[in-house]
Amino acid sequence: MAANEQRRYARQSVDTPLYYSLPLEDRSGVARLLNISPQGVFFESHQPLEPGQDIHLVLPKPPPEALLQNGYAGYQASIIWHAERSRNRRPSYGIGVQLLDKTEEMERFSILEQPIECDLCCKSFQTGSILQWRETVRLCTGCSDHLASIPEGVIRNCVLRFLDGNVL
């Protein structure tokens, strides 16, 4: 952002899971919410999402402080912009979204509080911090990024067999 650029609304930095779905594509995913304002959010996704798409966002409970006053966890929104933000070997995308309408009250999302264990490091995380891999394996974002950084070869193959449960 340029030094003389002024934003219409102040942004609050956060780092929390965000669930999204693209209703017209019957596709959904988990992302990291990075900042929020009364009119929009910025999040990072491992999936490219195109500007102009309608998107449904579900915030975790409890939501970031910026949203506590309105008591909603779901929003209809529109993707305004995106930019590639690749880290390590895994692509990621910064997504800017305009909030259009509130959809769901927080009480309906209590399931988001249930912790899930990473199958590699065995630490417990909120649901949004766990990525599904090969249908049965759940990895935290740190382990997923680490796995993506291991070059092809014997060590990577051993880790993959371990995660699949096929260690012999």
WOHU-V602857 format. One record per run of one state. SS is the DSSP state (a for helix, b for strand, c for the rest). FROM is the first residue (numbers start at 1). TO is the last residue. If there is no record, write none. Layout:
# WOHU-V602857
SS_FROM_TO / SS_FROM_TO
This chain:
# WOHU-V602857
c_1_11 / b_12_22 / c_23_26 / b_27_36 / c_37_39 / b_40_45 / c_46_53 / b_54_59 / c_60_64 / a_65_67 / c_68_71 / b_72_84 / c_85_86 / b_87_87 / c_88_89 / b_90_90 / c_91_92 / b_93_105 / a_106_113 / c_114_114 / b_115_117 / c_118_123 / b_124_126 / a_127_129 / b_130_133 / c_134_136 / b_137_140 / a_141_149 / c_150_153 / a_154_164 / c_165_168
